[in-house]
Amino acid sequence: MVCNRSILLLICCACAAVCRADSVRTLDGKVVDGVVKIDPRGGVTIAPRNGGTPVKVDFSQLLRARFDGSDNAADQGSGDLWQGTDIGKVGMAGSHKFAKGQVTIEAAGLDIKGAADSFRMVSQTMSGNGEVCARLTSAGQPRPRMLAGVMIRENADASCPFAAVLMERNGSVSFVIRTNPGADARVVASAAKERTPIWLRLVRKGDNFSAWRSTDSRMWSYLAEANFNPGVELLAGLAVTSREPAGMCAAVFEKPRVSPDEPPGANITALRSIKSDSAKLRKPPGPDRTVALNTVMVDGQVLQRGLIEKASCEIRYTISSKFDTLLGDVYLPDRGGRRGSVAFQIFADNDKLFDSGKVMGNDPPIPLNLNITGRKELRLVVINSSDHNGGFSSAEFRQIKLLTLSAARKVVKAQAAAISTVDGSVYGGVDVREVNKDKVTFFRGERRDLSVDASLVARIYLPGLTQEAIAKLPGNSTGVLMSSGDFYEGDIDRFADGKVMVSSVIFGPREFKISQEVSAILLRPFATDAKPADYIVQATDGSVFMADSLAGEAGKLALNDRHVGKLLIEPRSLREIRYGGDRLQWLADLRPRRVDASGARPAATGFLIDSTIFGPSLQLTGVTCDRGISLSAGSSVTYDLDGQYKSLLCLAGVPSNALPYAAAIFVVEADGKELFRSSPRTSLADPLPITIDTQRLKNITFRVEPEKGSEVPIVGLWGDPLLVKAVP
């Protein structure tokens, strides 16, 4: 855990520009979303999003508080930067109003389609690359056919080129474009079964426009992309239409934002650019057995356009854990009326990710959207399932693309140095002034008097170091990471006057010039038995402060850092306050007394820690969990408590990346009695906060049951399961 906190430095820097949502969780299990502020009398105050009474939570009762961080950018919620206009023939004039970070847009209009549009737009001017992003809520005055979303268009003319991400009342989210003046607008792609509130995002990079959606503004799901050139000076903002000749609707957006310059987004790589291993090509022999896949050379053949032709076969690609998502579709055309059939399969590291079943000629294309995070190899397979000699003319893996959804994290470089201590403190955004045998002295912001005992410093990261480089550093070694990327292992003998001396057992002593040759200095290993702090505070510059106490002072957070003493942190610089100390115990770190996965299909996936069958991302609707226990329906896990704990806190829900076709029931039992049973819940339901008094309990059992009569496999996630110890 200590090592991971140091890696958090550049992770935080990479994510600092992403809009996030405020939320607070308390030690008694409550979850409150809203605008979080530091209370001058101590603790935090949350103004709920629904306009209810503000909630005060003392620091001593705070489990975790996450901050929006929107003060880091220009305030776009005041309305001063936005202009509203009715575009096209709308029938009735629209209006818009900003209040408390929200904008309510009233609009008429016929539609956003065809050769001319009819709607209301609230926008800013955007030059060059950039993005528009907003959270669409369910509030307002709905109409059955209304559309609302984000848009970038050439100008206010009804027939000009544009790109938009729009949501209908039925939950369908579509990416719509018009590439030329007066041309018909077309739907590039759609995703159904979404629900509000939902974040919508449209990104421009040169001639490329990409559409995104998210439940929490942290994890973004790719929808589609298109290329066209609408010019340089554009209108970017919010679009609403009632799609009725004489009817008004109203839509409410939260935190609308137009960001200039090139924002972090996704890197998209066509599969043809990934090196295939021709030695692993598998196909039956025969003169007419040909394989064609994405214009690469295999066995002396030029392979074309994503086709696998005339035979059961497979081809393998090495992707080296570089990608997060595979997109495209599979299709079996019936050229020549052969009436054949096939089965498409996709494997990643020998795990089957996709199986189409039997596909007949000219069946509709089957879309692909597969999580391949951390995977090293892909196999695309076609199996001839025809039961007659007609076979099939071709089977197509079409427009296969690999996405890196968080590409920015691999290229973001720290603009300042950082110091990491043996117990996990990280001081980011610093200017290291002096290192000697007694202390490390540094500047941070306006503070010019900060220092840490040299014996407590584990690592010093220098400006320009990337997160990828930090992740590759050896965990317990000492030495220097050179600018070339090589690691010179040895004891640090001297670090002064712009130079560092390293004594290697193999190569002997060597002196390095810090400014020219060194990216990081590893002075000593991290401690494995460090005493936990009472509070852990994360800042937007990547700093991680171990605080013994917290207080409010003139609207700022006053913390007593265990190494540098009192610090005042501006609210806009806060990312998270987390309760620390030794009162909390992750349930996922305890050894189960018993696991019953007999009802799971397959049993090996019935019980997983910090992962689900969908991968390591622990996503519930609107919430990203740090830890979790996953149980397939029919599985249970039991833990011994022996009265050591005061209470249990957790969230229960079906992972948001599961299809909402089946429901799960969450059950908690203790000492042979049922303490809790939920109603059936799908992946569209909000996470269910659970708090259980465990003071006199000897053991506790968690079980997930399928909804009565359901035959569809379902997975339940117990998110962030924490035990609060009975004795501080």
N, C-alpha and C positions, 0 to 999 in steps of 0.2 A: 504493500500500500504506500509506503514512503517513497519508493522509487517512482510509482505512478504519479504522485503529486508533482514531482519535478517535471515529468513529461507534460503535465497539464499546462505548463507555462506557454508553450507555443500553440497548444490546442485552444486555449482561451484567446490568444491573439488572433488566431485564424477565424474564430467565430465571433469576434467582437462586433462586426458590422451587421450581423444577422439580427433581425427583429425578434424579440422574445416576449414571453408573457410573464407578468408578475404572478407569483403564487406563494402561499404560506401554508405549511403543515405544522401542526402543534403536537406536543407530546401526548395529548389525549385523543389524537386521531383525527381532528378536524382538518379540513382542507378548504382554504378560502382563496379565491381568485379575485384580483383587483389591482389597484394601484397601491404599491407598498412604499411607505415613507418611514424614515427614522423619527420616532417620537422624541421630542426634547427631554421628556421626563423618563426616558428609557423604554426599550422595546420598540416594536413597530406598529404602525397603524395601517390598516388595509381598508381602502374605499372600494366596496364591492362593485363589480361591473354593472350590476342591475340597479344601481342607485340606492341601495339600502343603507342602513346605519353603519358608519365606520366601525371596524372591529379593532380593538387594542389587544396586542399579545405581548406579554412581558418576555424579555430575553430568556428568562429561566424556564419558560414554557414553550420555547421555540425549538422545533425539530429541524426545520429548514425554511429559509426565505430566499426566493429567487427574485432578482430585480430585473426590471425591463431594460434599463440602460439606454432608453431612447433620448435622454438628455445629452448623450454624446453627439448627436446629430442635430441639425437645425430643427426647431419645433415646426412640424408640418401640420399639427392638429389645430392651429388657431384659425386657419382659413385665409390668412393674409397672402399666402403664396398661390392660392387656387382661384381659378376663374371658371364660372359655369356658363354653359351655352346650350340652347336647343339646336340640334343638328337635323336638317331635313324638315319635312312637313310633319309636325307632331300633333296638330289639332288643338292641343291645350298647352299653354306655357308651363314649363316646369320651374322648380326652385331647388335651392339647397341651403343647409344651415349647419354650421360647425358649433359643437358644444362639448367640452370636456373630452377632447380627443376623438370624438365621433363626428361623422358627417351624415346627415339624413338628406337623401335626394328624392324629391318628388318628380315623377316623370310620366309623360304620356308616350306616344310614339307607336308606329306600326311594327317595326322590327329592325334588327340589325342583320340584313341579308340582301340577296339580290344585287341589283346594280346601284341602289341608292339606299341609304340608311335613314332611320327615323327614331331618334332617342335623345336623351339629355346626357351631356358629358361635363364633368367637373375635373379640370386638368391643370397641369403646369407645362411650361415649355421645357423640352429636353433636347440637348444637343449631343449628337454622337451616341456612344454606347451608354447603356444604363438599364434601369429596371423600374417597374412600378409594382407595388405590393400593397395589399390591404386585407383586412379580416372582414369578411361578409357575415353579418349576424342574421338571426331569424327575425329580428325586430322590424318594425315598419308596417306599411299597409300593403299586404301581398295581393297579387292578381294571379289567377290560375296559370297564365302563360308567360308571365313576366320573365325578363332576363336582367341579370345584374352581374357586373364583374369589372375587370381591369382591362385597359385598352391603350395601345400606342397607335396613333394615326398621323398621316401626313399633314392634315389641316382640318378646318371645320367644314369643308365641302362634303356634301352628303355622299358623293361618289368617289371619294379619294381612297387610296390604298390604306389598309390598316391591319393590325393583328390584335386579337382580343381573347381573353380567357373568361368565359361567360357561364353562369350557372342558372339553370331553370328551376322552377318550383318543384319539379319532380325529382330533383337531386342529380340530374345529368350535368356534368361539367364538360364544356366543349372548347376546343381551340379553333377559332374562326379567323380567316384571313381574306383580304382582297389584294391581289398583287399588282393590278393595273387600274388606272382611273376608269370608272364606268363598267368594269368587269363584274361578274357575279361573285359575291362572297361565297366561300365554301368552307365546310367543316372539315378540318384536317383530321381530328380525332376526338373521341368522346369517352368519358368515364362515367358510368352510372352509379347509383346507390351511394352518393355522397350526401352529407347533411351539414346544415349550418349549426354552429359557426364554423367557417372554413377560411383558411388563408388562400388567396389567389395571387399568383406572381407571374409576371411577363418580363422576360429578359431579352435585351437586344445586344448582340455582339456583331458589329459590322452589318452584313446582310442577313444574319441568322437571328431568328426570333424563336425562343423556346418558352413553352408553357409549363407551369408547375402548380401543385396544390399541396396543402399541408393541414394537419389538424392542430399543430402547435407552433409552427413557424421555425422549428429546429430541424426536423426531418422532412425533406421535401420529396414528393413523388413526381417523377417526370411524366408529362402527358404527351407532348409531341413537339415538333419543331418544323419550321418552314423557312425558306430563303426567298427574299425579294429586297429590292432597294427603294425605300420610300423617300430618300433624301436625308438631310442632316438635321434641320430644325423641325422637331416633331411636337405633337401634343401627347402627353402621357397622363393618364389619370383613371377616373371611374366612369363607368357607363351603365345607364339604366333605361329600360324601355318597358312599357306595360303590354305592348303587342295588342293593343285594343284601339280602334279608331277614336273612341270618345270615352276614355277611362284613364284615371290616374292610379299610379302605384307609388309606393315609397320603399326604399331600401336603406339600410343603415350599415355603414362601414366604420370599422375601428382602425386607428393607427394607419391611415393611408400615407404612403411614402413614395416619392420619386427620387431615385438615387442616380446621380450622374456617374460617368466613367464606367469602366468595365467591372461589374460586380462579380464576386465569387459565384460559381454555378457548377455546371457539369461539364466535364470533358467527354465528348462523344467520339468513339472510335469504331469505324466499320470493321467487321470481323475479318475482311480481306487483308487488313493491315497487320493482323496478328499472325506470326509465323506458325505454319502448320508443320506437323511432323509427318512427312510423307512415308516414313518407315512404318508408321502406325496406321496407314490407310488400310481398311479392310473391305474387300469386295470379292464376290465369287468370280472364278475364272470364266473366260469366254470372250470371243472377239467383239461382241456388241455390248459388253459390260463397261460402260463409261461412267465416270464421276465428274461432276462439274460443280465447283463451289467457290464463289466470290473471287474470280479472276486471280487465282494464284497458280503457280506451276507445281504440279504434283506428278511424279513419275513421267516427266517429259510432256505432260498435257497442260494446255492452258485451260483453266477451269473457269466457267462463266456464271455470273449472275445469281449465285446462290442456288444452283440446281443440283439435285442428286438424281441421276437418270437410270432407268431401265433395270435396276437390280437392288437387292438388299445390300446395304453397304454402310460404312461409317467413316468419319474422318475426325481426327483429334487436333486440338489447338492448345498450345501452351500459353496461358494467360498470366501466370506468375503472380497471382493475388493482386493484380493491378486494378481490378474493376469491381463495381458494386451491383450492376444490373444488366441483364440481357433483355433486349427488346427486339421486336420483329413479328413475323407470323409464319405459319406453315400452311401450305395449300397444295392440293392435288388436282391439277387441271386434267380434263379428259380429252386430250388431243387425239382426234381420230376415232372417238367413240369406243375406246378399248374396255371401258367398264371395269377398270382395275380398282384395287384398294390397297392401302398401306397403313402402317402405324409409324408415327413420328415419335422419337424419344430423344431426350437431352440428358446427358449425365455430366456431373461435375465431381471430379475426384472420386469416381465410381459410385457416387450417390445419384439416384435417379431423381431429377428435378421436374421432369415433364414427360407425360405419356399421353398421346392424343387418343389412344384406342383406335379402332378401325375407322379410317377416313375413306370415303368413296370419292370417285372422280366428280369434280365440280361442286363438292360440299363447300359451304362458306369458309373463308380463311379463319384459322384459329389464332388469336393474338397471343403473343409471348410477353411476359413481364416477370422475369425470374431473378431472385436474389442470388448473386454469385460472389458476395463479399468473402474475401479470404480464399477463394478457390484458385487452384493452380492449373487445372487442366479441364478442357471441355471436350465432350464427345457428342457429335451430331449423328444420329442414327436414323436410317429408314429401313423398315422391314416390310417386305412384299407379303401382303396377306391375301392376295388374290387366290381364289380357289379354281381358276380356270387358266387356260393358256394365254388369255388376252393380255395379262399383266397390266402395266400402266406405262404411259409415255414419259412422264417425268414427275418427280416429287420435289417441291420447292421449299427451302428455307429462305424466306424473302426479307430483304432489307435488315439483315441481322446487325445490330449495333450494340456495342458494349459501353456502358456509362460509368464514369467515375463521379458519383454524386457529390463528393466532398473534395474535389480536386484542389481547392484552394489551400487545404491544409498541408499539401505536399510542396507548395511553392512559397508559402508565406515565410518570410524571414524576420527574425527579431531585429528591431531597429535600435535596441539598447542591450546592455549586458544584463545578466541575471545571476543571482547567488542562491544556491540551494544548500540547506543545512542537513546535517545527518538525521534530524528528526522530522524532515519533510517540509519545513518552512521554505518558501520561495519568495525572494524579493526581486520582482521584475521591474523593468524600466529604469535601471540604475546605471550610474556612472562610477565604476570602480576606481577609487583614487589611490589606494595604497594597500599592499599586502605584506605583512611581516609575520614573524613567529608568534606575535601576541594577538593581532586582530586584523580584520579586513574592514577597511573604511570605505564608505561609498556615499554618493549623493542620490537622493530620490525626490523628484519634484522640488519643492522649496526647502526640503530638509537637507542641510549640508553637514550634519553632525552625526550621521548614523554609522554604526560599526557593529560587527559580530565577532565574538571570540573565534580566533583562527582555528582552534581545535574543534569547533563545531561546524566548520564549513566543509561540505562534501564535494561540491562542484561549483565551478564558475563558468557560465556560458557567455561567450563573447558575441558582440553584434554580428548579425549576418548568419547565425546558425539556424538551420531549419529543423522543424519538428521531426522530419524523416531521419535526420542525422542524430538527434537526441534519442530516438527510439532504438537506434542501432548501437548505442553505447553499451559496453559491458557493464553488468549490474554491480559487481563487487571489485572490479579492478581499479587500479590507480594508474595515472599517466596523463598523456595529452592526446586530444584529437587534433590531428594536423589539418590544415586548410585543404590539403589534397584529398582528405577523406581517410587516410591511414591512421591507425591508432598505435601510438608508441607507448608500450606498457612499461611501468617502472615506478619507483618511489619518487615523490616530489621532494627534492633536497632544498631547493631555494626558489623563491618567487619574488623578484624585486627588480627595480630599474628597467622595467619593460622586457625582462627575460625570465625564463623558467628553466631550471636545471632538473633533468630526470635521470635517475640512475637505474639502468636496466640490468638485470641479472645476466642477460645474454649479450647485449651490445655495449654495456658499460655506461658511463655518464655522457649526457648530451645536452647541450644548451639550445633553446629555441627562442627566437624573437617573437614575442607575443603578437605584436601588431601585424606581422607579416606571415607567420607560419602556423599559428595556433587558433583553433576555433573553440575549444573547450579544455578546461583543466580539471581533472579528477583527482582530488586531494586525498580522499579516504572513502571507504564504503559507507552506505547508508546503514543506520542502526535498525536492527530488527526488533528491539525491545524498548523503543522510545515511549516515554510516558505521554499518553494522549492529552491534548489540550482541552480546556473546557469548551472552547468554541473554535471553529475553523472558518475563516473569512477569506473568500476569493474575490479578487479585483479583476477589472477588465483588462489590465496589462499583464495578467498571468500570475500576479502575486498570490501567495497562499500564506496567510498570517495565522500563527498559532497563538490564540488569545486566551489569557486567564480571566479576563472580564470584559464586558461591553457596557457602554453607556451612550446616551444621546447628548450632544453638546452643540448648540446653535444650529440644529438641523443636520449636523454631521454625525458620523459614527465614530465614537471615541473608543479605541480598543487598546488594551494593555498587552502588547506583544511580548512573548516570553523572552525574546532576544534583544530587541531594540527599544523596549519600553513603550511609552504612550505614542499613539499615532492617531491623527484625525483623517478620516476618509470621506471624501465627498460622495453623496448618494449616487451621483451619476457614474462614479467609478466602481460601484459595487456590482458584483455579479451574484454572489450567494453568501448567506450566513448559515452555517450548519452547526448544530449542537454536537459537541465532541465529548471529551471526558470518558470515563470508564463505566458510565451508567447504562450504556447501550450495547446490545449484543445482536449482531445479525443472526437471524435464525438460520440463514443459508450456510453459516459457518459451523453450526452444530452437526454432530454426527447423528443421523436418524437412528431411532431404535428399530424401526421396521418400515419397509417399503413394499407395498402391494401394487404391482403393475400388471396383474394378471388380466385386467379388463382392457388394457391398452392394445392398440394395433399399429405397429408391432410393440412388444413389451419393452424393447430397448429404449423407446422414446417415451415411455410412460412417466418417468420422473427425471427431470433435468434441473440442474442448478445454474443460475445466471445465463440461461439460454432457453430457447423454445425450439420446436421442430422447424421454425422459420429462420433460425439463426440466432446470433448473440444479441441482437437488438431487442430490448425489452420495452415494447411500445404498447400502451393502452390508449384509448381514445383521449387525446389531448394531454397525455402524460408520458414522459420517458422515465422509466424506473432505473435506479442504479443497480439494484440487486433483485433477484427473484427466484421463485420456485415454480417450475412448470409441471403440470400434471395432465396427462391425457384422461379423457372421460373413462371412468371405471378404475382409476388409480387413486392411491392414498399414501400418505407418509405420516409417521408418528415420531414425535420427539419427547424425550424425558425432560421435565422442567424441575421437578422435586422442590417446588415452592420457592425457587431462587429469584423469581421475577415478579414484578409488580403488575405489568400489563403487556399486552401484545398489540402492535399497530401494523396494519398492512392495507394494501389495496387489492381488490379482487376484480378480475375481468378477463374477457377473451382477448387475446392479442389483436391489435387493430389491423394487422396484415392477414388475418384469417377472413375468409369469405363469410358474410353474414347469413349463411343458409342454415345454420344450426345453432342451438343455444346450450349453455352449460349451467349447471346448478352448483353453487359453492357451499360446502358444508364444513363446519368446524365442530369437532367432538372433543371432550375432555373427561378423563376418568370414567369412560363408559356412558356419558350423557351428551346429548346433542345440544350445543350452545348456540349455534347459528346455522341458518339455512336461507339462502338467497332465492329470489324468484329466477326463472330462466333468463339468461342474459346472452346476447350476441356480441359480436365485435363492434357493433354500432352503439352499444350502451356505454354511458360514462362509467369510469372506474368506481367501484363501491368501497368507500372507506370502512374499515372494520376495526373496532377497538374491543378488546376482551380483557377482563380482570383475571389475571393468572396467579394471584397471590397464594392461593391454597391448592393449586393444581399440580398433580404429579406428572401427568403426561397430556399431550395435546395431539390431535389427529386432524389433518387437512385432507379433504376428499373432493373430487370433482365428479359430478354425475351428469350423464346426458339427459336432455329433456325427454320426458316420457314419450315413448313411441318413436323416437328419432333413431335412425340407423346411420346417420352421417357422423364420421369421426369429428371430435371437437377437442380443443385444448384450452385449459384454464391456466391463468397466470396469477400467482400470489405475489404482488409487486411490493418491493421495499419492505419485507417482513422484519420488523424490529422488536426485540424484547427489551423492556425497561427494567433494570435490576431493582430489586426491592430495597437494597441498602446502597446509598450513594457511595 
